[in-house]
Amino acid sequence: MTAPLTSSARTALAEKVAATVESVPGVAFLRPGLADRLRSTLPRSAPAAGAAPAAGVRLTRPREDGPWHVEIHVVALRQARTVEVARAVRDAVELRLAVLLPAPPAPTVAVTVTGLV
C-alpha cells in the first residue's frame, strides 16, 4: 500500500503528466479550464504556490488502496489522426506513471480529444 499524496504532491504529479501530454506529437494543448480562461484576460504573473493542477488533467483515487484514475482532455492538431493522438497520449502517460507510481495497482488512463485546431 502506498501513502496518500499530499495536495502539493498531487499538483506536482498532475504537472508532470501535463508535460508528458504536451510532448506528444499531434497534441496542440491541454483543454483549458475555466480558471485558465478567466486568467487569460488578466495580466500575467508568476503562478502562486499551491496553484491548481494543470487544466486538462484530473487525478482521482476513489479508494486509498485502489488505482489512480487519470482523465486527460486535449485539443489535437487538425492534420493529426485523432485516434492516434489519443492512443499516443494514453501510452505516453501510462509509461510515465509506471515510473512515477511504480507500486500496484497500475493507474487507469482515459484520454478525450475535445477539439481540433
C-alpha positions in Angstrom: 0.0 0.0 0.0 1.3 3.5 -0.8 1.0 6.6 1.3 -1.6 9.1 0.1 -0.3 12.0 -1.9 -0.4 15.5 -0.3 -2.1 18.3 -2.2 1.3 19.6 -3.4 2.5 16.1 -4.5 -0.8 15.6 -6.4 -0.3 19.0 -8.1 3.3 18.1 -9.0 2.2 14.7 -10.4 -0.5 16.5 -12.5 2.1 18.9 -13.8 4.4 16.0 -14.8 1.5 14.3 -16.6 0.7 17.5 -18.3 4.3 18.0 -19.5 4.2 14.4 -20.8 0.9 15.0 -22.7 2.2 18.3 -24.2 5.3 16.5 -25.6 3.2 14.0 -27.7 3.1 14.8 -31.4 -0.3 15.9 -32.6 -1.3 17.5 -29.3 -1.9 21.2 -29.6 -2.6 21.8 -25.9 -4.4 20.6 -22.9 -8.0 21.8 -22.7 -8.0 25.0 -20.7 -10.2 25.1 -17.6 -12.5 27.9 -16.6 -9.8 29.4 -14.3 -7.3 29.5 -17.2 -9.8 31.2 -19.5 -10.5 33.9 -16.9 -6.8 34.2 -16.1 -6.0 34.8 -19.8 -7.9 38.2 -19.5 -5.8 39.3 -16.5 -2.2 40.5 -16.6 0.4 37.6 -16.5 2.1 36.9 -13.2 4.0 34.0 -11.7 1.8 31.1 -10.6 1.0 31.2 -6.9 2.4 28.4 -4.7 -0.2 25.7 -4.3 -2.0 26.7 -7.6 -4.5 24.4 -9.1 -3.1 21.5 -11.1 -2.8 21.7 -14.8 -6.1 22.1 -16.6 -7.0 19.1 -18.8 -5.5 16.7 -16.3 -7.6 15.3 -13.5 -6.3 12.8 -10.9 -8.7 10.9 -8.7 -8.4 7.9 -6.4 -11.8 6.7 -5.1 -10.2 4.3 -2.6 -6.9 4.7 -0.8 -5.8 1.2 -1.8 -7.3 1.4 -5.3 -5.8 2.5 -8.6 -5.4 6.2 -9.6 -7.8 7.3 -12.3 -6.2 9.9 -14.7 -8.5 11.8 -17.0 -6.9 13.8 -19.8 -8.6 16.3 -22.1 -6.6 17.6 -25.1 -7.1 19.6 -28.2 -5.4 18.0 -31.2 -3.9 19.4 -34.3 -6.3 19.1 -37.2 -3.8 17.4 -39.5 -3.2 14.5 -37.0 -5.5 11.5 -36.8 -7.5 12.0 -33.6 -7.5 8.3 -32.5 -3.7 8.0 -33.0 -3.2 11.2 -30.9 -5.4 9.8 -28.1 -3.6 6.4 -28.1 -0.2 8.1 -28.1 -1.2 10.3 -25.2 -2.5 7.3 -23.2 0.6 5.2 -23.9 3.0 8.1 -23.0 1.1 8.8 -19.8 1.0 5.1 -18.8 4.8 4.8 -19.3 5.4 8.0 -17.3 3.1 6.9 -14.5 4.8 3.5 -14.4 8.0 5.3 -13.4 6.3 7.9 -11.1 3.9 5.4 -9.4 5.5 2.0 -9.6 3.6 0.3 -6.8 0.5 -1.7 -7.9 -2.3 -1.2 -8.8 -1.5 0.4 -12.1 -3.3 3.7 -12.8 -6.1 3.8 -15.4 -5.8 6.5 -18.1 -8.6 7.9 -20.1 -8.0 10.4 -22.9 -10.6 12.6 -24.6 -9.9 14.8 -27.6 -12.2 17.8 -27.0 -11.3 19.8 -30.1 -9.2 20.3 -33.2 -7.1 23.4 -34.2 
